[in-house]
Structure formats: C-alpha cells, structure tokens
Amino acid sequence: MAAFTAKRLEAVRKALAANNFEAHVAADAAAAAELVLTQLIPETGAGSVSFGGSGTVAALGLVSALLDNPDYAVLNTTDKSLAPAKMYELRRKALLVDCFLTGTNAVTEAGQLVNLDMIGNRVGAMHFGPRHVIVLAGRNKIVPGVAEGTSRIRQFAAPANAMRLDKKTPCVKTSFCQDCNSPERICNVWTITEKSYPPGRIKVVLIDQDLGI
Ligand code: SF4
C-alpha cells in the first residue's frame, strides 16, 4: 500500500507541476507541517498569514505553530470565539494576506483542484488576493477526474462537513445530499482550478496520509 500511494502521489505531483502549481509530496502530516513551516512559508517572504476552513490545516497544527511565531501577523479565521461580524471582517482582510493556507475538497489525477464552498472566502482567496497560497491535501482527496471529484464532494464531503459544522441541513439527518434550500446550506460556490496563475502562486502539498474530509 505504501509503495502504491507513494507512486500515485508522485504521478499527481507531476501532473500538478505540469499545470503550473508548485507541487510537493510529504510522507505524513508531521513532514508536511515541517515542509510548510521551515521551507514553503519562509520562501515566500510572507509577513502575514491566514487560513481557509480546513480539517487538514488543523490536523497539521499549523495555526498554533504560526500564532506562536512572532515573525508572522496571523489573521486567525479559525477562532470560533469571534462574533460573526468580526469573523466576517477578518475573512475579508484575509483576502489580502501574503500567504493563505487551506485544504482542498479534491485533487484530480490530471492535476486540478475541485472545491465547493459555503461562503466563498476560501476559494476566493485561492484564486486571487493573497500573494501565495499553500494547499494541503491528504491522499484521500485524490480522485480520477473532475466528475469523480464533484461526486465525492456532493455525496460524501459536503454532508460530512455539514455534520462536522453542526449545520441544520437535511443531509445531517440522512447523510445524503438533498440539494437543499436550507439557510445553512454549505454548498454554494463550485470552483475548478485547472492551472496556477501566476505559475507557482499556488503550492500544493500532497500528503501520504488520510487527512480531512
Ligand atoms: S446542498 Fe444541502 S443537503 Fe446537500 S450537502 Fe449541501 S447542505 Fe447538505
């Protein structure tokens, strides 16, 4: 299994690189965190950082590590104690940080990113605003193509995330997406990122471990 996933991740890394992403493979979550903290962020020269909602970023301990580092101004959009109005403003400001860290809902074998957002701040920042974006993706996010990615998201990731976020949506009761009209619907903005523009702006770290939803 380890040899299989290592080869598959290397193939996806090459596909991402051919699409102008800066692409890396890390052996596990700890190696990915070290890569991000000691190499990828310092190479950007970033002074400010922020985050998209991501179980993978949380699992790597990146938020606390950056908050503990006085070299960075951290716009902590993961702070759930913030009042909604303050969080809204922080998310707006996060669109202009030097380096934005996030997960992705799926990575195709052709080297594309597929995402579905509730608010749009995560995919907005992925595509314009922050000078650099670092995307962390566990091996469980790899899918053959865009169709399988959208299916994975709609059938699995979105209902599971709605449960994680304790939303009042039909999928939380049934586990199945019902294309709801709920006020708390988390499925509002689809994006397919075919290439990084400018080249290298989006850096993808593929991690040989199951992480996130
Ligand atoms: S559209 Fe509604 S029911 Fe479907 S996954 Fe999203 S929140 Fe759940």
py3Dmol code that shows the C-alpha trace and the ligand (Angstrom):
import py3Dmol

protein = """\
ATOM      1  CA  MET A   1       0.000   0.000   0.000  1.00  0.00           C
ATOM      2  CA  ALA A   2       2.753   2.450   0.919  1.00  0.00           C
ATOM      3  CA  ALA A   3       4.564   1.853  -2.360  1.00  0.00           C
ATOM      4  CA  PHE A   4       1.300   2.262  -4.290  1.00  0.00           C
ATOM      5  CA  THR A   5       0.288   5.550  -2.647  1.00  0.00           C
ATOM      6  CA  ALA A   6       3.811   6.963  -2.930  1.00  0.00           C
ATOM      7  CA  LYS A   7       3.866   6.288  -6.680  1.00  0.00           C
ATOM      8  CA  ARG A   8       0.333   7.598  -7.183  1.00  0.00           C
ATOM      9  CA  LEU A   9       1.101  10.805  -5.266  1.00  0.00           C
ATOM     10  CA  GLU A  10       4.269  11.312  -7.291  1.00  0.00           C
ATOM     11  CA  ALA A  11       2.247  10.957 -10.503  1.00  0.00           C
ATOM     12  CA  VAL A  12      -0.256  13.544  -9.271  1.00  0.00           C
ATOM     13  CA  ARG A  13       2.597  15.814  -8.197  1.00  0.00           C
ATOM     14  CA  LYS A  14       3.964  15.734 -11.748  1.00  0.00           C
ATOM     15  CA  ALA A  15       0.507  16.471 -13.167  1.00  0.00           C
ATOM     16  CA  LEU A  16       0.125  19.448 -10.812  1.00  0.00           C
ATOM     17  CA  ALA A  17       3.593  20.727 -11.759  1.00  0.00           C
ATOM     18  CA  ALA A  18       2.650  20.494 -15.447  1.00  0.00           C
ATOM     19  CA  ASN A  19      -0.322  22.745 -14.597  1.00  0.00           C
ATOM     20  CA  ASN A  20       1.994  25.387 -13.116  1.00  0.00           C
ATOM     21  CA  PHE A  21       1.355  24.509  -9.481  1.00  0.00           C
ATOM     22  CA  GLU A  22       4.420  24.259  -7.240  1.00  0.00           C
ATOM     23  CA  ALA A  23       3.853  20.699  -6.068  1.00  0.00           C
ATOM     24  CA  HIS A  24       5.357  18.654  -3.256  1.00  0.00           C
ATOM     25  CA  VAL A  25       4.823  15.263  -1.636  1.00  0.00           C
ATOM     26  CA  ALA A  26       5.191  14.725   2.125  1.00  0.00           C
ATOM     27  CA  ALA A  27       5.348  11.317   3.784  1.00  0.00           C
ATOM     28  CA  ASP A  28       2.921  12.194   6.580  1.00  0.00           C
ATOM     29  CA  ALA A  29       1.299  15.081   8.445  1.00  0.00           C
ATOM     30  CA  ALA A  30       4.388  15.847  10.519  1.00  0.00           C
ATOM     31  CA  ALA A  31       6.609  16.002   7.428  1.00  0.00           C
ATOM     32  CA  ALA A  32       4.071  18.231   5.693  1.00  0.00           C
ATOM     33  CA  ALA A  33       3.945  20.637   8.649  1.00  0.00           C
ATOM     34  CA  GLU A  34       7.734  20.840   8.739  1.00  0.00           C
ATOM     35  CA  LEU A  35       7.873  21.481   4.987  1.00  0.00           C
ATOM     36  CA  VAL A  36       5.324  24.282   5.254  1.00  0.00           C
ATOM     37  CA  LEU A  37       6.817  25.940   8.344  1.00  0.00           C
ATOM     38  CA  THR A  38      10.540  25.646   7.562  1.00  0.00           C
ATOM     39  CA  GLN A  39      10.545  25.930   3.775  1.00  0.00           C
ATOM     40  CA  LEU A  40       7.402  26.913   1.923  1.00  0.00           C
ATOM     41  CA  ILE A  41       6.233  29.890   4.004  1.00  0.00           C
ATOM     42  CA  PRO A  42       9.769  31.272   4.597  1.00  0.00           C
ATOM     43  CA  GLU A  43      10.482  31.058   0.849  1.00  0.00           C
ATOM     44  CA  THR A  44       7.529  33.351   0.169  1.00  0.00           C
ATOM     45  CA  GLY A  45       8.899  36.042   2.489  1.00  0.00           C
ATOM     46  CA  ALA A  46       5.404  36.303   3.964  1.00  0.00           C
ATOM     47  CA  GLY A  47       4.776  38.622   6.889  1.00  0.00           C
ATOM     48  CA  SER A  48       1.068  37.890   7.172  1.00  0.00           C
ATOM     49  CA  VAL A  49      -0.817  34.606   7.011  1.00  0.00           C
ATOM     50  CA  SER A  50      -4.379  33.370   7.241  1.00  0.00           C
ATOM     51  CA  PHE A  51      -6.442  30.263   6.676  1.00  0.00           C
ATOM     52  CA  GLY A  52      -9.383  28.752   4.879  1.00  0.00           C
ATOM     53  CA  GLY A  53     -11.583  26.402   6.878  1.00  0.00           C
ATOM     54  CA  SER A  54      -9.754  23.075   6.703  1.00  0.00           C
ATOM     55  CA  GLY A  55      -9.569  19.962   8.819  1.00  0.00           C
ATOM     56  CA  THR A  56      -6.211  19.208   7.209  1.00  0.00           C
ATOM     57  CA  VAL A  57      -4.676  22.559   8.208  1.00  0.00           C
ATOM     58  CA  ALA A  58      -5.984  21.936  11.735  1.00  0.00           C
ATOM     59  CA  ALA A  59      -4.608  18.382  11.822  1.00  0.00           C
ATOM     60  CA  LEU A  60      -1.140  19.646  10.913  1.00  0.00           C
ATOM     61  CA  GLY A  61      -1.100  22.087  13.844  1.00  0.00           C
ATOM     62  CA  LEU A  62      -0.241  24.975  11.546  1.00  0.00           C
ATOM     63  CA  VAL A  63      -2.485  27.583  13.173  1.00  0.00           C
ATOM     64  CA  SER A  64      -0.969  27.253  16.644  1.00  0.00           C
ATOM     65  CA  ALA A  65       2.567  26.999  15.250  1.00  0.00           C
ATOM     66  CA  LEU A  66       2.141  30.256  13.332  1.00  0.00           C
ATOM     67  CA  LEU A  67       0.401  32.009  16.225  1.00  0.00           C
ATOM     68  CA  ASP A  68       3.435  31.116  18.356  1.00  0.00           C
ATOM     69  CA  ASN A  69       5.837  32.625  15.820  1.00  0.00           C
ATOM     70  CA  PRO A  70       6.370  36.383  16.281  1.00  0.00           C
ATOM     71  CA  ASP A  71       7.620  36.680  12.686  1.00  0.00           C
ATOM     72  CA  TYR A  72       4.057  36.479  11.373  1.00  0.00           C
ATOM     73  CA  ALA A  73       0.929  38.578  11.662  1.00  0.00           C
ATOM     74  CA  VAL A  74      -1.729  35.867  11.886  1.00  0.00           C
ATOM     75  CA  LEU A  75      -5.302  36.633  10.878  1.00  0.00           C
ATOM     76  CA  ASN A  76      -6.862  33.757  12.770  1.00  0.00           C
ATOM     77  CA  THR A  77     -10.019  32.935  10.867  1.00  0.00           C
ATOM     78  CA  THR A  78     -10.200  29.633  12.770  1.00  0.00           C
ATOM     79  CA  ASP A  79     -11.022  31.407  16.053  1.00  0.00           C
ATOM     80  CA  LYS A  80     -14.570  30.231  16.713  1.00  0.00           C
ATOM     81  CA  SER A  81     -14.950  32.584  19.685  1.00  0.00           C
ATOM     82  CA  LEU A  82     -15.170  35.585  17.349  1.00  0.00           C
ATOM     83  CA  ALA A  83     -18.551  37.240  16.899  1.00  0.00           C
ATOM     84  CA  PRO A  84     -19.995  36.760  13.389  1.00  0.00           C
ATOM     85  CA  ALA A  85     -19.457  40.404  12.386  1.00  0.00           C
ATOM     86  CA  LYS A  86     -15.806  40.287  13.491  1.00  0.00           C
ATOM     87  CA  MET A  87     -15.253  36.994  11.703  1.00  0.00           C
ATOM     88  CA  TYR A  88     -16.760  38.447   8.528  1.00  0.00           C
ATOM     89  CA  GLU A  89     -14.352  41.388   8.596  1.00  0.00           C
ATOM     90  CA  LEU A  90     -11.398  39.114   9.388  1.00  0.00           C
ATOM     91  CA  ARG A  91     -12.268  36.912   6.410  1.00  0.00           C
ATOM     92  CA  ARG A  92     -12.396  39.995   4.194  1.00  0.00           C
ATOM     93  CA  LYS A  93      -8.949  41.105   5.423  1.00  0.00           C
ATOM     94  CA  ALA A  94      -7.607  37.580   4.937  1.00  0.00           C
ATOM     95  CA  LEU A  95      -8.077  38.047   1.192  1.00  0.00           C
ATOM     96  CA  LEU A  96      -5.030  40.332   1.243  1.00  0.00           C
ATOM     97  CA  VAL A  97      -2.527  38.372   3.357  1.00  0.00           C
ATOM     98  CA  ASP A  98       0.847  37.374   1.944  1.00  0.00           C
ATOM     99  CA  CYS A  99       0.275  33.648   2.378  1.00  0.00           C
ATOM    100  CA  PHE A 100      -3.062  31.803   2.657  1.00  0.00           C
ATOM    101  CA  LEU A 101      -3.163  28.201   3.874  1.00  0.00           C
ATOM    102  CA  THR A 102      -6.069  25.924   3.096  1.00  0.00           C
ATOM    103  CA  GLY A 103      -7.214  22.430   2.204  1.00  0.00           C
ATOM    104  CA  THR A 104      -8.985  21.305  -0.933  1.00  0.00           C
ATOM    105  CA  ASN A 105     -12.013  19.076  -1.420  1.00  0.00           C
ATOM    106  CA  ALA A 106     -10.416  17.067  -4.224  1.00  0.00           C
ATOM    107  CA  VAL A 107      -7.300  16.818  -6.411  1.00  0.00           C
ATOM    108  CA  THR A 108      -7.657  15.088  -9.762  1.00  0.00           C
ATOM    109  CA  GLU A 109      -5.087  12.754 -11.272  1.00  0.00           C
ATOM    110  CA  ALA A 110      -4.764  15.313 -14.085  1.00  0.00           C
ATOM    111  CA  GLY A 111      -3.616  17.903 -11.544  1.00  0.00           C
ATOM    112  CA  GLN A 112      -6.718  20.037 -10.973  1.00  0.00           C
ATOM    113  CA  LEU A 113      -8.275  21.244  -7.721  1.00  0.00           C
ATOM    114  CA  VAL A 114     -12.037  20.857  -7.203  1.00  0.00           C
ATOM    115  CA  ASN A 115     -13.805  22.723  -4.420  1.00  0.00           C
ATOM    116  CA  LEU A 116     -17.235  23.583  -3.089  1.00  0.00           C
ATOM    117  CA  ASP A 117     -17.556  26.469  -0.629  1.00  0.00           C
ATOM    118  CA  MET A 118     -20.270  27.809   1.600  1.00  0.00           C
ATOM    119  CA  ILE A 119     -19.193  31.458   1.892  1.00  0.00           C
ATOM    120  CA  GLY A 120     -16.646  31.689  -0.916  1.00  0.00           C
ATOM    121  CA  ASN A 121     -13.857  33.207   1.174  1.00  0.00           C
ATOM    122  CA  ARG A 122     -11.754  30.051   0.877  1.00  0.00           C
ATOM    123  CA  VAL A 123     -11.998  29.629  -2.889  1.00  0.00           C
ATOM    124  CA  GLY A 124     -11.889  33.412  -3.354  1.00  0.00           C
ATOM    125  CA  ALA A 125      -8.505  33.580  -1.642  1.00  0.00           C
ATOM    126  CA  MET A 126      -7.281  30.510  -3.506  1.00  0.00           C
ATOM    127  CA  HIS A 127      -7.735  32.304  -6.815  1.00  0.00           C
ATOM    128  CA  PHE A 128      -6.935  35.979  -6.198  1.00  0.00           C
ATOM    129  CA  GLY A 129      -5.767  38.231  -3.406  1.00  0.00           C
ATOM    130  CA  PRO A 130      -3.125  36.521  -1.263  1.00  0.00           C
ATOM    131  CA  ARG A 131       0.296  36.615  -2.941  1.00  0.00           C
ATOM    132  CA  HIS A 132       0.844  32.942  -2.171  1.00  0.00           C
ATOM    133  CA  VAL A 133      -1.465  30.026  -1.422  1.00  0.00           C
ATOM    134  CA  ILE A 134      -0.471  26.736   0.169  1.00  0.00           C
ATOM    135  CA  VAL A 135      -2.950  23.883  -0.316  1.00  0.00           C
ATOM    136  CA  LEU A 136      -2.640  20.810   1.918  1.00  0.00           C
ATOM    137  CA  ALA A 137      -4.200  17.601   0.613  1.00  0.00           C
ATOM    138  CA  GLY A 138      -4.244  14.148   2.174  1.00  0.00           C
ATOM    139  CA  ARG A 139      -4.087  11.162  -0.180  1.00  0.00           C
ATOM    140  CA  ASN A 140      -7.810  10.558   0.397  1.00  0.00           C
ATOM    141  CA  LYS A 141      -8.515  13.711  -1.653  1.00  0.00           C
ATOM    142  CA  ILE A 142      -7.118  12.210  -4.878  1.00  0.00           C
ATOM    143  CA  VAL A 143      -9.819  11.406  -7.461  1.00  0.00           C
ATOM    144  CA  PRO A 144      -9.556  10.208 -11.080  1.00  0.00           C
ATOM    145  CA  GLY A 145     -11.209  13.287 -12.614  1.00  0.00           C
ATOM    146  CA  VAL A 146     -13.447  16.305 -12.124  1.00  0.00           C
ATOM    147  CA  ALA A 147     -16.662  14.234 -12.317  1.00  0.00           C
ATOM    148  CA  GLU A 148     -15.456  11.919  -9.568  1.00  0.00           C
ATOM    149  CA  GLY A 149     -14.351  14.981  -7.579  1.00  0.00           C
ATOM    150  CA  THR A 150     -17.739  16.667  -7.736  1.00  0.00           C
ATOM    151  CA  SER A 151     -19.410  13.372  -6.907  1.00  0.00           C
ATOM    152  CA  ARG A 152     -17.113  12.802  -3.933  1.00  0.00           C
ATOM    153  CA  ILE A 153     -17.843  16.276  -2.647  1.00  0.00           C
ATOM    154  CA  ARG A 154     -21.615  16.161  -3.114  1.00  0.00           C
ATOM    155  CA  GLN A 155     -22.110  12.598  -1.908  1.00  0.00           C
ATOM    156  CA  PHE A 156     -19.577  12.498   0.917  1.00  0.00           C
ATOM    157  CA  ALA A 157     -17.566  15.606   1.819  1.00  0.00           C
ATOM    158  CA  ALA A 158     -20.422  18.111   1.913  1.00  0.00           C
ATOM    159  CA  PRO A 159     -22.785  16.066   4.106  1.00  0.00           C
ATOM    160  CA  ALA A 160     -19.879  15.052   6.354  1.00  0.00           C
ATOM    161  CA  ASN A 161     -18.752  18.664   6.653  1.00  0.00           C
ATOM    162  CA  ALA A 162     -22.308  19.775   7.392  1.00  0.00           C
ATOM    163  CA  MET A 163     -22.294  17.269  10.261  1.00  0.00           C
ATOM    164  CA  ARG A 164     -18.868  18.461  11.461  1.00  0.00           C
ATOM    165  CA  LEU A 165     -20.103  22.054  11.439  1.00  0.00           C
ATOM    166  CA  ASP A 166     -23.383  21.098  13.140  1.00  0.00           C
ATOM    167  CA  LYS A 167     -25.499  22.669  10.390  1.00  0.00           C
ATOM    168  CA  LYS A 168     -29.274  22.436  10.294  1.00  0.00           C
ATOM    169  CA  THR A 169     -29.477  20.822   6.864  1.00  0.00           C
ATOM    170  CA  PRO A 170     -31.293  17.706   5.611  1.00  0.00           C
ATOM    171  CA  CYS A 171     -28.028  15.871   4.909  1.00  0.00           C
ATOM    172  CA  VAL A 172     -27.113  15.990   8.591  1.00  0.00           C
ATOM    173  CA  LYS A 173     -30.172  13.835   9.310  1.00  0.00           C
ATOM    174  CA  THR A 174     -29.812  11.387   6.428  1.00  0.00           C
ATOM    175  CA  SER A 175     -26.138  11.540   5.271  1.00  0.00           C
ATOM    176  CA  PHE A 176     -27.449  12.106   1.716  1.00  0.00           C
ATOM    177  CA  CYS A 177     -27.350  15.424  -0.139  1.00  0.00           C
ATOM    178  CA  GLN A 178     -30.848  16.616  -0.991  1.00  0.00           C
ATOM    179  CA  ASP A 179     -29.776  19.766  -2.872  1.00  0.00           C
ATOM    180  CA  CYS A 180     -31.447  21.714  -0.117  1.00  0.00           C
ATOM    181  CA  ASN A 181     -32.667  25.288   0.145  1.00  0.00           C
ATOM    182  CA  SER A 182     -31.716  25.458   3.788  1.00  0.00           C
ATOM    183  CA  PRO A 183     -30.488  28.849   5.117  1.00  0.00           C
ATOM    184  CA  GLU A 184     -27.487  26.898   6.449  1.00  0.00           C
ATOM    185  CA  ARG A 185     -26.727  25.182   3.122  1.00  0.00           C
ATOM    186  CA  ILE A 186     -22.937  24.854   2.882  1.00  0.00           C
ATOM    187  CA  CYS A 187     -22.870  24.180  -0.878  1.00  0.00           C
ATOM    188  CA  ASN A 188     -22.880  27.478  -2.734  1.00  0.00           C
ATOM    189  CA  VAL A 189     -19.722  28.069  -4.793  1.00  0.00           C
ATOM    190  CA  TRP A 190     -18.062  25.473  -7.059  1.00  0.00           C
ATOM    191  CA  THR A 191     -14.542  26.031  -8.400  1.00  0.00           C
ATOM    192  CA  ILE A 192     -12.269  24.004 -10.659  1.00  0.00           C
ATOM    193  CA  THR A 193      -8.677  25.234 -10.648  1.00  0.00           C
ATOM    194  CA  GLU A 194      -7.084  23.941 -13.840  1.00  0.00           C
ATOM    195  CA  LYS A 195      -3.759  25.751 -13.511  1.00  0.00           C
ATOM    196  CA  SER A 196      -1.967  28.073 -11.112  1.00  0.00           C
ATOM    197  CA  TYR A 197      -1.764  31.651 -12.295  1.00  0.00           C
ATOM    198  CA  PRO A 198       0.760  33.120 -11.998  1.00  0.00           C
ATOM    199  CA  PRO A 199       2.840  29.922 -12.156  1.00  0.00           C
ATOM    200  CA  GLY A 200       3.890  28.773  -8.694  1.00  0.00           C
ATOM    201  CA  ARG A 201       1.487  31.052  -6.818  1.00  0.00           C
ATOM    202  CA  ILE A 202      -0.491  28.030  -5.612  1.00  0.00           C
ATOM    203  CA  LYS A 203       1.692  25.473  -3.870  1.00  0.00           C
ATOM    204  CA  VAL A 204       0.144  22.041  -3.290  1.00  0.00           C
ATOM    205  CA  VAL A 205       1.450  19.617  -0.685  1.00  0.00           C
ATOM    206  CA  LEU A 206       0.204  16.061  -1.240  1.00  0.00           C
ATOM    207  CA  ILE A 207       0.408  14.093   1.988  1.00  0.00           C
ATOM    208  CA  ASP A 208       0.716  10.296   2.086  1.00  0.00           C
ATOM    209  CA  GLN A 209      -1.826  10.017   4.881  1.00  0.00           C
ATOM    210  CA  ASP A 210      -5.619  10.251   5.052  1.00  0.00           C
ATOM    211  CA  LEU A 211      -6.450  13.735   6.364  1.00  0.00           C
ATOM    212  CA  GLY A 212      -9.566  15.866   6.472  1.00  0.00           C
ATOM    213  CA  ILE A 213     -12.932  15.104   4.931  1.00  0.00           C
TER     214      ILE A 213
END
"""
ligand_1 = """\
8
SF4
S -26.832 21.034 -0.692
Fe -27.762 20.981 1.365
S -28.319 18.816 1.659
Fe -26.799 18.889 0.009
S -24.838 18.531 1.030
Fe -25.129 20.763 0.793
S -26.024 21.382 2.753
Fe -26.284 19.162 2.597
"""
view = py3Dmol.view(width=600, height=400)
view.addModel(protein, "pdb")
view.setStyle({"model": 0}, {"cartoon": {"style": "trace"}})
view.addModel(ligand_1, "xyz")
view.setStyle({"model": 1}, {"stick": {}})
view.zoomTo()
view.show()
